[in-house]
């Protein structure tokens, strides 16, 4: 009793400190995954339990045989606890990670119950085969074989395969990207992401959690379909709540739509070795350089005098949306230029050339998406027939901002040329919102 009393005292002090610090009785992960459940996650929990048993050749089912010994003062609490704990895991819907970590805590108890079942079986065999003791010893041979089977199954379909081998490359890619981001970020930088561990550890950034694992505001939301999606990923932070914190970065894939209008731009000019499409950054260009907007060309469905096109790629421009088989572009404002053909897709080529325009500003910005083939897919600025700036896509349909310095050409006439000389996968380019800016201090 003294041991239990000491343990209760230690935990009591810890619990009081935790409650005083966080203000909630239970950990944040409980509110993210289970708060508000009314049995909706049971189907997902059954699949989780079945996966746990299947990956272990259903050997843990032997523990059910221990029900024959529930009168035993040791077996009864073990069996009762194992049953209730398994029922709770099923009720909350399990987890999404391979390896079934929610059942790890159950493993030693399940092993004891399985051993007890085998012992009962051996005793039963001995009672009926007393003249052949080797038959009873065969039960323990069976037990050894089952242990070996679990080990082999673990090597075949366990965490070694699903986590270490299958996800090893992805983990390394995320680590390299986050380390690079940390090395190229200001000291007070922050990020909106769901990868809270790698962002905080490798990049040393302040993390705003999209899924609420470390955010009590998001964790205490009550979504209407809790229990039917991916465990721990069903509650999503309100975009207004996150953007009010003015994060430096927003990781691609979490809040992609409407960010240009909210003061962010997509930066795709990352080292190709990182194998990352890009990242959303808070747009500080206008503020830092004191820029004033001189002119803007947000494409609309209207004639553009002086613009000429050649080939099939630009026979219908501008467009309001992408064809269903292309995928959904992100970051465009209304109409935009696209060389993706509505019928022939990436199998066409062509060129679109703007009317001559007066270069009056210090900076020209535009948004570009599509394939990353600099020699065949490009938008260029020509001055006196010479290419002075060029940009290509980045192998996805998120419009990334490009910034061209044009102060050296102020007062001269320039022409935009959009070129598609590529066919096949990602053989298209898209352009939107071309703007000239002047530094206000001039």
C-alpha positions as CSV (number, residue, x, y, z in Angstrom):
1,X,0.0,0.0,0.0
2,X,2.9,2.3,0.7
3,X,4.1,2.0,-2.9
4,X,0.6,2.7,-4.3
5,X,0.3,5.7,-1.9
6,X,3.7,7.1,-3.0
7,X,2.7,6.6,-6.7
8,X,-0.6,8.3,-6.2
9,X,1.1,11.3,-4.4
10,X,3.6,11.8,-7.2
11,X,0.9,11.6,-9.9
12,X,-1.3,13.8,-7.9
13,X,1.3,16.6,-7.8
14,X,1.9,16.1,-11.5
15,X,-1.8,16.2,-12.3
16,X,-2.3,19.4,-10.3
17,X,0.6,21.1,-12.0
18,X,-0.7,20.0,-15.5
19,X,-4.2,21.2,-14.8
20,X,-2.9,24.5,-13.5
21,X,-0.7,24.9,-16.6
22,X,-3.0,23.8,-19.3
23,X,-6.4,24.4,-17.7
24,X,-7.9,21.1,-18.8
25,X,-8.4,17.8,-17.1
26,X,-7.2,15.6,-20.0
27,X,-4.4,15.9,-22.5
28,X,-5.0,17.9,-25.7
29,X,-4.8,14.7,-27.8
30,X,-7.9,13.4,-26.1
31,X,-9.9,16.5,-27.2
32,X,-8.5,16.2,-30.7
33,X,-9.3,12.6,-31.2
34,X,-12.2,11.6,-28.9
35,X,-14.0,14.6,-27.4
36,X,-17.6,14.6,-28.5
37,X,-17.6,11.0,-29.9
38,X,-20.9,9.2,-29.8
39,X,-19.8,5.9,-31.2
40,X,-19.2,7.2,-34.7
41,X,-15.6,5.9,-34.8
42,X,-16.5,2.3,-33.8
43,X,-16.3,1.1,-37.5
44,X,-12.9,2.6,-37.8
45,X,-11.9,1.1,-34.5
46,X,-12.9,-2.4,-35.6
47,X,-10.7,-2.1,-38.7
48,X,-7.9,-1.0,-36.5
49,X,-8.3,-4.0,-34.2
50,X,-8.6,-6.3,-37.2
51,X,-5.4,-4.9,-38.6
52,X,-3.6,-5.4,-35.3
53,X,-4.7,-9.1,-35.2
54,X,-4.1,-9.7,-38.9
55,X,-0.5,-8.3,-38.8
56,X,0.2,-10.8,-36.0
57,X,-1.4,-13.8,-37.6
58,X,-4.3,-13.6,-35.2
59,X,-2.1,-15.1,-32.4
60,X,-3.3,-12.6,-29.8
61,X,-6.8,-14.2,-30.1
62,X,-5.4,-16.9,-27.9
63,X,-5.8,-14.5,-25.0
64,X,-9.5,-15.0,-25.2
65,X,-9.0,-18.6,-23.9
66,X,-8.1,-17.0,-20.5
67,X,-11.8,-16.4,-19.9
68,X,-11.8,-19.9,-18.6
69,X,-9.6,-18.7,-15.7
70,X,-11.5,-15.5,-14.7
71,X,-11.9,-16.9,-11.2
72,X,-8.2,-16.8,-10.7
73,X,-7.3,-13.6,-8.7
74,X,-4.4,-12.8,-11.1
75,X,-6.0,-13.7,-14.4
76,X,-9.3,-11.9,-13.7
77,X,-7.9,-8.3,-13.4
78,X,-5.6,-8.9,-16.4
79,X,-8.3,-10.2,-18.6
80,X,-10.8,-7.6,-17.5
81,X,-8.3,-4.8,-18.1
82,X,-7.3,-6.1,-21.5
83,X,-10.9,-6.4,-22.6
84,X,-11.9,-3.0,-21.4
85,X,-8.8,-1.3,-22.9
86,X,-9.4,-3.0,-26.3
87,X,-13.0,-1.9,-26.2
88,X,-11.9,1.7,-25.5
89,X,-9.5,1.6,-28.4
90,X,-12.2,0.4,-30.7
91,X,-14.6,3.1,-29.4
92,X,-12.2,6.0,-30.1
93,X,-11.4,4.6,-33.6
94,X,-7.8,3.5,-33.1
95,X,-5.0,5.4,-34.7
96,X,-3.7,6.0,-38.2
97,X,0.0,5.1,-37.7
98,X,1.3,1.6,-38.8
99,X,2.3,-0.7,-36.1
100,X,-0.9,-0.3,-34.0
101,X,0.8,1.7,-31.2
102,X,-2.4,1.9,-29.1
103,X,-2.1,-1.8,-28.5
104,X,1.6,-1.7,-27.6
105,X,0.8,-1.2,-23.9
106,X,-1.4,-4.3,-24.1
107,X,1.3,-6.6,-25.5
108,X,2.8,-7.9,-22.2
109,X,-0.6,-8.6,-20.7
110,X,-1.8,-10.3,-23.9
111,X,1.4,-12.4,-23.8
112,X,0.6,-13.5,-20.3
113,X,-3.0,-14.4,-21.2
114,X,-1.9,-16.3,-24.3
115,X,0.6,-18.3,-22.2
116,X,-2.1,-19.0,-19.6
117,X,-4.4,-20.3,-22.4
118,X,-1.6,-22.5,-23.7
119,X,-1.0,-23.8,-20.2
120,X,-4.7,-24.7,-19.9
121,X,-4.5,-26.4,-23.2
122,X,-1.4,-28.4,-22.1
123,X,-3.1,-29.5,-18.9
124,X,-6.2,-30.6,-20.8
125,X,-4.0,-32.6,-23.2
126,X,-2.0,-34.2,-20.3
127,X,-5.2,-35.2,-18.6
128,X,-6.4,-37.1,-21.7
129,X,-3.1,-38.3,-22.9
130,X,-1.4,-39.2,-19.7
131,X,0.3,-42.2,-21.2
132,X,1.8,-40.1,-24.0
133,X,3.5,-37.1,-22.3
134,X,5.1,-36.0,-25.5
135,X,1.7,-35.0,-26.8
136,X,1.4,-32.4,-24.1
137,X,4.9,-31.1,-24.8
138,X,3.7,-30.5,-28.3
139,X,1.5,-27.7,-27.0
140,X,4.6,-25.7,-26.0
141,X,6.2,-26.5,-29.4
142,X,3.0,-24.9,-30.8
143,X,3.5,-21.9,-28.6
144,X,7.1,-21.5,-29.7
145,X,6.0,-21.7,-33.3
146,X,3.4,-19.0,-32.7
147,X,6.0,-16.7,-31.2
148,X,8.2,-17.3,-34.3
149,X,5.2,-16.6,-36.5
150,X,4.6,-13.3,-34.9
151,X,8.2,-12.3,-35.3
152,X,8.2,-13.2,-39.0
153,X,4.9,-11.4,-39.6
154,X,6.4,-8.4,-37.8
155,X,9.3,-8.3,-40.2
156,X,7.1,-8.7,-43.2
157,X,4.3,-6.2,-42.4
158,X,5.3,-4.5,-39.2
159,X,6.8,-1.1,-38.5
160,X,10.1,-2.1,-40.1
161,X,8.3,-2.2,-43.5
162,X,5.6,0.3,-43.0
163,X,7.6,3.0,-41.2
164,X,11.4,2.5,-41.5
165,X,11.6,1.2,-45.1
166,X,8.5,2.5,-46.8
167,X,8.6,6.0,-45.2
168,X,12.3,6.3,-44.8
169,X,12.7,8.3,-48.0
170,X,9.9,10.6,-47.1
171,X,11.2,11.2,-43.6
172,X,14.6,12.1,-45.0
173,X,13.0,14.5,-47.6
174,X,11.0,16.3,-44.9
175,X,14.1,16.5,-42.6
176,X,16.2,18.0,-45.4
177,X,13.5,20.6,-46.3
178,X,12.9,21.6,-42.7
179,X,16.6,22.0,-42.0
180,X,17.0,24.1,-45.1
181,X,14.0,26.2,-44.1
182,X,15.4,26.7,-40.6
183,X,18.7,27.9,-42.0
184,X,17.0,30.4,-44.3
185,X,14.5,31.8,-41.8
186,X,14.6,34.8,-39.5
187,X,14.8,34.1,-35.7
188,X,11.2,34.7,-35.0
189,X,9.7,32.8,-38.0
190,X,6.6,30.7,-37.6
191,X,4.8,28.1,-39.7
192,X,1.3,26.7,-40.2
193,X,1.6,23.0,-40.7
194,X,0.4,19.5,-39.6
195,X,4.0,18.3,-39.4
196,X,4.5,19.7,-36.0
197,X,7.4,17.5,-34.9
198,X,9.7,18.0,-37.9
199,X,8.9,21.7,-38.1
200,X,9.7,22.4,-34.5
201,X,12.7,20.1,-34.2
202,X,14.5,20.4,-37.5
203,X,13.6,23.9,-38.5
204,X,13.3,25.4,-35.0
205,X,10.2,27.3,-36.1
206,X,7.3,28.4,-33.9
207,X,4.5,26.0,-35.0
208,X,0.8,26.7,-35.4
209,X,-0.8,23.3,-35.6
210,X,-3.4,22.9,-38.3
211,X,-4.9,19.8,-36.7
212,X,-4.9,21.0,-33.1
213,X,-2.7,18.4,-31.5
214,X,-0.8,21.2,-29.7
215,X,-3.5,23.9,-30.0
216,X,-6.4,23.9,-27.5
217,X,-8.6,26.2,-29.5
218,X,-8.7,23.8,-32.5
219,X,-8.7,20.7,-30.3
220,X,-11.9,21.8,-28.6
221,X,-13.8,22.3,-31.9
222,X,-16.8,20.0,-32.5
223,X,-16.7,18.8,-36.1
224,X,-19.9,17.2,-37.4
225,X,-18.1,14.1,-38.8
226,X,-15.7,13.3,-36.0
227,X,-14.8,9.6,-36.0
228,X,-15.2,9.0,-39.8
229,X,-12.0,10.4,-41.1
230,X,-8.3,10.0,-40.4
231,X,-7.7,9.7,-36.7
232,X,-6.2,12.9,-35.2
233,X,-6.7,14.8,-38.5
234,X,-10.4,15.5,-38.4
235,X,-10.4,18.9,-36.7
236,X,-9.0,21.6,-38.8
237,X,-8.1,25.1,-37.5
238,X,-10.2,28.0,-38.7
239,X,-8.2,29.8,-41.4
240,X,-9.1,33.2,-39.9
241,X,-7.8,32.1,-36.5
242,X,-4.5,31.0,-38.0
243,X,-4.0,33.9,-40.3
244,X,-4.6,36.3,-37.5
245,X,-1.4,35.0,-36.0
246,X,0.5,36.2,-39.1
247,X,2.6,33.1,-39.7
248,X,5.7,33.5,-41.7
249,X,5.1,30.3,-43.7
250,X,2.1,28.1,-44.5
251,X,3.1,24.6,-45.6
252,X,1.8,23.6,-49.0
253,X,-1.3,21.4,-48.8
254,X,-3.0,22.8,-45.7
255,X,-4.5,26.2,-46.7
256,X,-3.9,26.7,-50.4
257,X,-6.9,28.6,-51.5
258,X,-7.4,32.3,-51.1
259,X,-4.0,33.0,-49.7
260,X,-2.9,35.5,-52.3
261,X,-5.9,37.7,-51.3
262,X,-4.8,37.3,-47.6
263,X,-1.3,38.6,-48.1
264,X,0.7,35.4,-49.0
265,X,2.4,34.3,-52.1
266,X,3.6,30.8,-53.2
267,X,7.4,30.6,-53.4
268,X,8.5,27.8,-55.7
269,X,12.1,29.0,-56.1
270,X,13.6,26.4,-53.8
271,X,16.6,24.2,-54.5
272,X,15.5,21.3,-56.8
273,X,17.4,18.9,-54.6
274,X,14.8,19.4,-51.8
275,X,12.1,17.9,-54.0
276,X,9.4,20.2,-52.6
277,X,6.8,22.0,-54.7
278,X,7.2,25.2,-52.7
279,X,5.9,27.0,-49.6
280,X,3.5,29.9,-48.9
281,X,5.3,32.9,-47.5
282,X,3.9,36.1,-46.0
283,X,4.2,38.8,-48.6
284,X,6.4,41.6,-47.4
285,X,7.7,42.8,-50.7
286,X,5.5,45.9,-51.0
287,X,6.1,46.9,-47.3
288,X,9.9,46.3,-47.3
289,X,10.5,48.1,-50.6
290,X,7.8,50.7,-50.2
291,X,6.3,49.8,-53.5
292,X,3.3,51.5,-55.2
293,X,1.2,49.7,-57.9
294,X,1.5,51.4,-61.3
295,X,-0.4,49.0,-63.6
296,X,-2.0,45.6,-63.4
297,X,-3.1,43.1,-66.0
298,X,-5.5,40.6,-64.3
299,X,-6.7,38.7,-67.4
300,X,-10.4,39.1,-68.1
301,X,-12.6,37.7,-70.9
302,X,-12.1,40.6,-73.3
303,X,-10.2,41.3,-76.5
304,X,-6.6,42.3,-76.1
305,X,-5.6,44.5,-79.0
306,X,-2.1,43.8,-80.2
307,X,-1.7,40.4,-78.6
308,X,-1.0,37.6,-81.1
309,X,-1.0,33.8,-80.8
310,X,0.5,31.0,-82.9
311,X,-0.1,27.2,-82.7
312,X,-2.9,25.4,-80.9
313,X,-1.8,25.8,-77.3
314,X,-3.3,29.4,-77.0
315,X,-6.2,29.1,-79.4
316,X,-8.6,29.8,-76.5
317,X,-7.3,32.3,-74.0
318,X,-7.8,33.5,-71.4
319,X,-9.6,30.8,-69.5
320,X,-11.7,30.9,-66.4
321,X,-11.1,27.3,-65.2
322,X,-9.1,24.2,-66.0
323,X,-10.6,21.2,-67.8
324,X,-11.7,18.4,-65.5
325,X,-8.8,16.1,-66.6
326,X,-6.1,18.7,-65.8
327,X,-6.6,19.2,-62.1
328,X,-7.6,22.3,-60.1
329,X,-5.2,25.3,-60.3
330,X,-4.5,27.2,-57.2
331,X,-3.7,30.9,-56.8
332,X,-5.3,32.4,-59.9
333,X,-7.4,35.5,-59.8
334,X,-10.4,35.1,-62.2
335,X,-9.3,34.5,-65.7
336,X,-5.8,33.4,-66.6
337,X,-3.6,32.3,-69.6
338,X,-3.1,28.5,-70.0
339,X,-1.6,26.5,-72.7
340,X,-3.3,23.3,-71.6
341,X,-5.7,22.4,-74.4
342,X,-9.3,21.5,-73.3
343,X,-9.3,18.5,-75.6
344,X,-5.7,17.6,-76.5
345,X,-4.2,18.5,-73.1
346,X,-0.4,18.7,-73.1
347,X,-0.1,17.4,-76.7
348,X,-0.1,20.8,-78.3
349,X,2.4,23.7,-78.6
350,X,2.2,27.4,-79.3
351,X,3.2,30.9,-78.5
352,X,1.4,34.0,-77.2
353,X,3.0,37.4,-77.5
354,X,1.7,40.6,-75.9
355,X,1.3,44.0,-77.4
356,X,4.2,46.3,-76.7
357,X,4.0,47.9,-73.2
358,X,5.8,50.8,-71.6
359,X,8.1,49.8,-68.8
360,X,7.6,52.4,-66.1
361,X,8.3,50.7,-62.8
362,X,11.1,49.2,-60.8
363,X,9.6,45.8,-60.3
364,X,7.4,43.5,-62.4
365,X,5.6,40.7,-60.7
366,X,3.6,37.8,-62.2
367,X,2.3,34.4,-61.3
368,X,3.4,31.3,-63.2
369,X,2.3,27.6,-62.9
370,X,2.7,24.5,-65.0
371,X,5.7,22.4,-66.0
372,X,9.3,23.0,-65.1
373,X,11.1,22.9,-68.5
374,X,12.9,26.3,-68.8
375,X,14.0,25.8,-72.4
376,X,10.5,24.8,-73.6
377,X,7.9,26.2,-71.2
378,X,8.6,29.9,-70.3
379,X,7.3,33.4,-70.0
380,X,9.8,36.0,-71.1
381,X,10.2,39.7,-71.1
382,X,11.8,41.0,-74.3
383,X,13.3,44.5,-74.6
384,X,14.4,45.5,-78.1
385,X,14.1,41.8,-79.1
386,X,16.4,40.6,-76.3
387,X,15.3,38.4,-73.4
388,X,15.9,40.2,-70.2
389,X,13.9,38.0,-67.8
390,X,12.4,34.5,-68.0
391,X,10.5,32.2,-65.7
392,X,9.1,28.6,-66.0
393,X,6.7,26.5,-63.9
394,X,7.5,24.0,-61.2
395,X,5.7,20.8,-62.1
396,X,2.4,21.6,-60.4
397,X,-0.6,23.9,-60.9
398,X,0.0,26.3,-58.0
399,X,0.6,29.8,-59.3
400,X,4.0,30.9,-57.9
401,X,5.0,34.5,-57.8
402,X,8.0,35.7,-59.8
403,X,9.7,39.0,-59.3
404,X,11.6,40.7,-62.1
405,X,13.8,43.9,-61.6
406,X,13.0,46.2,-64.5
407,X,14.4,49.6,-63.3
408,X,17.2,49.4,-65.8
409,X,14.7,49.4,-68.6
410,X,12.4,52.2,-67.4
411,X,11.1,54.3,-70.3
412,X,11.6,51.5,-72.8
413,X,9.1,49.3,-74.5
414,X,8.9,45.6,-73.6
415,X,7.0,42.6,-74.8
416,X,5.8,39.5,-73.0
417,X,6.2,36.2,-74.7
418,X,4.6,33.0,-73.4
419,X,6.1,29.8,-75.0
420,X,4.9,26.2,-74.9
421,X,7.2,24.0,-76.9
422,X,6.7,20.9,-74.7
423,X,4.4,17.9,-75.1
424,X,3.8,15.1,-72.6
425,X,3.5,15.2,-68.9
426,X,3.5,18.8,-67.5
427,X,3.8,20.1,-71.0
428,X,1.8,23.3,-70.3
429,X,2.4,26.7,-68.7
430,X,-0.1,29.1,-67.0
431,X,0.3,32.9,-66.3
432,X,-1.7,35.3,-64.3
433,X,-1.8,38.9,-62.9
434,X,1.1,40.8,-64.4
435,X,1.8,44.0,-62.4
436,X,4.3,46.8,-62.5
437,X,5.4,48.5,-59.2
438,X,7.4,51.6,-58.5
439,X,9.4,52.3,-55.3
440,X,7.4,55.0,-53.5
441,X,10.5,56.7,-52.1
442,X,11.6,57.8,-55.6
